[in-house]
Amino acid sequence: MNSNQFDLAIIGAGPAGMSAASTAAKQGLKVLLLDEQPRPGGQIYRNIGSPALKDRQILGPDYYYGEKLLTAFSGAGVTYLHGATVWEVTTDNILYVSVKGESRRFEFNKLLIATGAQERPSPFPGWTLPGVMTCGAAQILLKTSGLTPPGPIVIAGSGPLLLLISCQLIRAGIKIDAILDTTPGKNYRSALPEFLGALKGWRFVLKGMRMLSEIRKAGIQQLSGVTGLSADQDESGNLSAVTYYDNKGHQQTLSCSSLLVHQGVIPNSQLTRSLGLAHVWDEVQKCWKPELNKWGQSSHPDILVAGDSAGIGGALAAELQGKLAVFEIVRQRDAGSATSGNNEIEQEKAIQELQQQLVIRPFLDRLYSPAEEFMSPPDETIVCRCEEVTAGEIRSLANDGCRGPNQTKAFCRAGMGPCQGRQCGTTVSSLLASELKASPAQVGYYNIRAPIKPLTLGELATIGNADSNC
């Protein structure tokens, strides 16, 4: 095997990627791990090798659990490239990556995509104003720089991360002026049948109750049933206030310099889409995810997916999915040999643990299904930030005969900017589906083509030297 050919290539050094890499190395596989960030950890364990905060109580024990994964991965002896941007993967088992301005080419027998999740784009009037950021962005500030957004701070949205960032800011001594919960009332009724199942995951329920208690003890104003969210600007064009309707239908306004928003997370499917893998529409969580078997095997025989890019399950579930994907790869490699059953006990244990981790998901998925106003925002709301395309333009194109996102892309450039549809894809599909009286599964999604990340001509020009750079 030459120096740029690997048994297993892994894209993403989060919990699934690190777990898979260390497991695969123990199984004797030659492993390549690629990640865009300067350090391993992914989003949940970002900067875990060099935390910016000295007080470990701020981010909490769930974050520092990542040190265990990092230790195992660091001693695994895998080939690890950080600051590496994967810009193309082909179906004939070749990937192209840019590192320090130069392209490299690698071959693989098996590929594990562990690119994690992204925060759900949540367009509403004013969401592009300076001062409006996602809760995930606020977490990145904390983990990488120990910084927090300027006050006054208002947090708005729905989902577990909204509670977590609130508690982390409280522990950091930051004042939060209000928390606006946009979870629709109907979601509680929808989630109720799943509550008994959720009790099997009582540790997660208890964790949520503790976070709610921490927020109440801090004396933060919490408002539920909030609708009609919009961000207001001052004369300089910066965020000045947030306007909303309370649960009695009265319009209210709160002054703020920072508005942190969150509407849950969805699988990062850009790479799996570019490969043409089969995907399914999750009607409860209103997102696309790759179609996989229980081992993470995709519709391509040599490509597996693990972690939140396979479907939202959290960091501990991602760790287990990374292991299971490797066990499946080894099983396929050793099929028919005397060693084919060596991992059966570990496999079964990982499956049982994964089931325990996912037992609460049906409850959470229904409870935090996004409000319709964020899936189908008002006409004046920008949905494609890159090309400044509004929801009204998408609706107009649907009424003019466009039947899918790729047609709208041709007419208005939505999805053609630097993010290549990451921030508008789900919204455009939902808007078209609503106007056409169809489901997003029928409307479809953008065709994603390489390069899947912005690439300079200089980086592309070095591809002829790719083999010698590996």
N, C-alpha and C positions, 0 to 999 in steps of 0.2 A: 504493500500500500504506500503510495507516494505521500509527500508531506502535506499536500492540500486535499487529501481524500480521507474521509472520516466514516466510521461506522455509524455515528450518530451526531447530527448537528442540532443544536438547541438554540432557538431564538427567544431571548428573554431571560434575564438573570433575577427574576423574582422568586417567590417561594416554590413555584412549580419547576422553574428552570434549575435553580440550585439543587433542589431535592433530586431531580432527574439526573443531573450531572454527577453528583456524588454516588448515587445508586448505580448508574451505568458504569462508572469507573470501577466500582467493586466487582461488577460482572465481567470485567475484562474488555469493555468496549473502548475504542479510541474515540474520544469525545471532543467536539468543538462547541463552545458556548459563546454566543454573541449578544452584546447588549449596548444600547445607545448611551447609557449613563456612564459617568466616570467611575462609579463603584457599583458592585452588585447589591441587590436588595429589592429591586422593583419599586413600585409605588408604596406598598404597605411597609416595607422595610427600607425605604430610601435612606441612604447615607448611614446604614446600620454599622458599618465599619469605622465610622468617624463622626459620631453624633455631635451636632452643634450645641446641643443643650447639655449642661452638666447635671441638672436636676432630673433624675430618671423618673420622678413621679409625674412630670408634665405629660410625657407621651405614654407612660404607663407600661405595665409588664407585657402586654400583647405585642407592643413594638419591639421590646428588647428580647423577646423570644427568638427574633430573627438572628441573634448572635449565634444560636445553636446551629442553624442552617449554614450560616457563613463559615463557622469553624469547620464543619464537615466538608463543605465545598472547597474551602481554601486548601485543605490537605488531600484533595482527591486526585490531583495530578492531571487535570483536564487542560486543554488548550482554551484559554479565556481571552477574548478580545473585547475591551471596553471602548466606549466612544465609537462604536461600530454601527453604522447605519446600513441595514439591509435594504437594498433598493430593487432587487428582483430575485425571485425564486422561480425556477422553471419546473415543469412537470417531469423532466427527464433528470431530476436530481442534481441540479446545479444551482448554487446561489451566488449572488454578487453582493459585495458589501464595500462600503466606503469607510476607510480608516485614515485619519489625518490627511484628508484631501486626496487619497489615492484609492483606486478600486482594487479589490482582490476577488479572486474566483475560487470557490471551494466545491468539491463534489462530496456527496453523502449517500450512504446506503439507506438510512432512515432519517427523517426530519421530525423534530418535536417543536411545534409552535406553542410558545408559552408567553405570548405578548400581553396577557392580562386584560384588564378592563379599562374603559375610559368613562369619565363622568358623562351622564346623559346630557346632550345639548338641551338647554331649557330656555328657548327664546321667549321673551316677553318684552313689552315696550320699554326701551332704555337699557336692555341688557348689555349693550356694547359700550356703554359709557365708562370713562376712566373712573375707577373706584368700585366697579362691580366686578367681582371675581367669584370663582367657584370655591366651595369648601375644600376641595382637593388642592387648589392652588394655595390656600391659606396653610394647609398642612405641609406643602412643599417648602414654604417660607420657614416654618418652624423647624422642619427636619434638616434642611440644608444650611440655613443661616441663623437660626434662632430668632428670626424676626416675626413680627405680627403686623397686621394691617392697622392703619391709623384709625383712631376713634373720632366720633362715635361710630359704633359697629352695630349693625342689624344683621341677623342671620335669618334667611327665609328658605323654605323648601320642605322636603320630606325625605325620610330615610335614616338608617342607622348612623351614617357618617355625619349627618347634621348634629346628632346628639354627641358624637365623639369629639368633633372639633370644638363644640361648645364647652365640653368638660376640659379639654386640653387648654383652651384659652383661659378658662377660669383658673386652672392650676398655675398658669403662667402669670396670673395677677392682672389679666386684661379684663376691663369692664365691657360687658355686652349689654346694650341698651334694650334689646328685645329679640325674641325668637318668634318668627311668624310661621306657623305650621300650616302648610298648604295641602295636607293629606285630606282627600275628599271624605266626607262623612260616610258615603256609600261603601268605601273601602273597608270600614270596620265591620259592616254587615257581611261583606263578601269574604272577609278573612275569618269570621267567626267559626264556620264549619271546620277550619283547619286548626283551631286553637288547641283541641285535645291532643292532636298530633304534635303541636308545638311544645306542649308540656313535656314531651319526651326529651326535648332539648332544653330542659329547665335551666341549665347553666347559662344559655344565651338569654333566656327570658330574665333571669336574675341579674345578668350584666346590664341589660337594658333598664331594668328598674333602678339599679344603682346609679346609672347615669342620669336618669330623670330626677332621682332624689338629690343628686349633687347639684343639678341645675336649680331645683327649687330652693335648696339651702343657700345658694348664692343670691337669691332674691331677684332673679331675672324675670322680667315680664314675659310670659308665654301666652300666645294667642293661637287658638286652634280654629279650624274652619275658614282660614284666610283664602280669599279669591281676588281676582282682578289686580294682580301684582303689577306695578310699574315703577320704573326708576325715573326720578326727575333730575334735571340739570340746572346748574347755576349759569351766570353770564359768561363764565369761562368755558362752559361745556363740560364741566366735571360733575360728578354725582353730588347732589345736595340733599336729596330726601327720597324716601320710598313711600308710595301711595298704594293703598290696598282697601279692600272691603272686609269688614269683620264678619263674624258669624251671624250678625243680625242684619247684615246688608248695608251697614253705614260706612261711608267712605272715610278713611283715616289717613293721616300723613305723619311720618316720623322723619325728623332730620337725621342725616347720617353722612359720614365721609367714606365709609366702607359698607358695602352690601355683599354678604357672602351667601351664595345661592347653591342649592343642591336638589336634584330630582333623581337621585339614585345613580347606579352605575350599570353599564351595559358591556357586553363582550366587545373587545377590540377586534373587529372582523376584517380589517382592511387587507391583511396579508392572505387570510383564508379565502377572501373574495377574489383577490387577484389570481389565485391559483385555480379558480373555477370549482372549488369544492362545494359539495351540496350543502345548502343552508335551509333552516326552517324558521318560520316566524313564530315567536313566543307571544301569544295573544294577551297573556296576563301581564308580562313585563314590557310589552310593546317594543320588542327589539328582535334582531336577527341573531341567530347563533348557528355554528356549524353542526351538521348532522353527524353524530358519532355513536359508536357502540360503547359499552361500559368500560372499555379499556382506553377510550379516547381515539380509537381508529377512525379516520375520516374516510371519505369516498375514494381517496387515492390510497393504494396499497402501501405506499412508503411514507405516508404523512400522518402523524398523530397530533392531537391538540390536547393541552392540559391547562388546568387553572381557570381563571376567570375568563380567558378567551374562549373557553369551551362552554361557558355558562356560569353565571355568578354563584359562587359557593363560599368565598372567603379564603383567607390565607392558609388556614389549617387544611381545608379541603384541597386547595391547590397543591400543597406539599404532598398529600397522599396521591393525588392524581398524577403528579410527576413520577412517583414511584411505580404506580400501576402501569403507566405507559411504557416504562423501561422493562418491567416484567413481561409485558406483552411482546416487546421487541425481542427480548431474549428467548421467549417461548417460541416465536417464529424462527429464530436463528437455530435453536436446538431441537426443533420438531423431529421426532423419531430417534433422537439420540438417547443415550443412557442418562444424560443429565437433564432431560427435559422437565422433570418434575421437581427440581431442586428448590424452586422458589414458591411452591404451592402454599406452604404454611404462612410465609410472609405475605403472599398475595391475599389469602383469605383474611388475615388479620387487617391488612390495609383496607380491604373492601368493607369489613365490618365497621372500622373506624370512620371511613368515608360516609357510610350510611348514617352514622351518629351525627356527623358534622352537618349533613344535609337535611336532617329531619325537620328542622325549623323553616327551611326555605319555602315550602308551599304557603305557610302563614305569612312570612315576610314579603313574598312576591305579591300576594294579593293585597296585603295591607298598604304596601308602598308602590302599588301600580300608579303611574304618573297621572296627574290631573289632566283632563282634556284640554284645558287652556294652554298647556305647554306643548301638547302634541299638535294643536290646531290654533295657533296664536292669531290675534287680530291682524287685519290686512296691512296695517302700517308697520308691523314688526319685521325687522330684518331677520331672515332665517339663514341666509348664506352670508357670513361675515366677510369672507374674502372678496366676493363680487358685489356685495351690498344689494342682494336681491330680497325683496319683501315677500311676505306670505301672500299679499294681494296679487303680486305678479304670478306666483305659482298657481293660484286659484284661477286667474284670468287665462293662463295657458291651458289649464285643464278644460275650461269652458270653450276654448278655441280648438280643442281636439287632441291635445297631448294626452297620451295614455300611459306614460311611464317616465321615470326620472331621467332616462337617457335622452328622451325627446326634449324635455324641459331644459336639460343641460345645453343642447344644441341651440335653443332659442334665447336663453337668458344667461348662460354661463354658470348657473348654480352648480357647484361641485367641481369647477375647473380651477379653483384657486390653489394656493400652497397646501392647504389641508386636504385637498382632493376629496371633499365630501364628508370628512370625519365629523365636522360640526353641523352639517345640514342634511345629511343623507336620510336619517330616520324621520326628520321633520318633513322633508319634501315628499317622501313616500306616504306619510300619514296624511298630509294635505291633499295629495292627489287622490288617495283612497277615499277620503271624505267627500271630495267633490264628485268623484266618479261612482259613488255608492258601491265601492268594492272594498276588498280587504287589502292590506299592505302586501300580503302574500301574492295576490293577483297582480298588483301594480308592479312589484319587484323593487330592485335597488340598482344603484349605479353599476355599470361595468367598470371594474377597477383594472387599470393597466399599468405596467411598469414604465418608468420608475415610480415606485409607490411612495417615495420620499423625494423632495427636491434634490436635484443632482446638477452640479456644475459641468460645463463642457470639459474643464480641466480634469475633473474626476473621471468622466467618461473616456477621455483620451488615454488615460493610463491603463485601460482594460487590457491593452495588448501586452503589458508587462505584468499582468495579474499573476500568472503562475510563478514568476520569479520573485514576487513579493510575499509569498505565503510562508 
